[in-house]
Amino acid sequence: MSAPDDAGVRFPPPLIFLSFILLGMGLDHLFAIAPLPLSTWLRWSLATLFGATGLTLVVGALSLFRRAGTPPEPWRPTKTIAESGIYGRTRNPMYLGMACLHLSAAIGFESLGALILLLPAMIIIDRAIVKREEAYLSRRFGESYTAYKERVPRWF
């Protein structure tokens, strides 16, 4: 039996981040965790900075996928490797963008629980999503993907 022509990811990655944000906020409420100790100005400045960065990364990465003619959803077959723009600096700008949006929400909602749960969310993204995507892309594109991995870091 041949391998499926996709990364084998069945759960949308943005929902992983959203789930951890909501879980963190729920834990804040359940255990009466104090809000993040930031002034209003600093809180909104940081939330805006990380939110804008996250949106820029996600929208920019999606735009590059569209221009390359390949779907961004990891449960659909990839047609080509996006290597230009931000993909020349990091192999996972969408997930970095989602992490920035998670951080923005945690700060904006003053949620220590959501802030702490960003790390487990990233570990799940790395182990359950990125590893599968990389294995799939290696099978699909072989040496050209291997060369891309050698040139561009996974995260930073």
Disulfide bonds with the S-S distance in Angstrom:
none
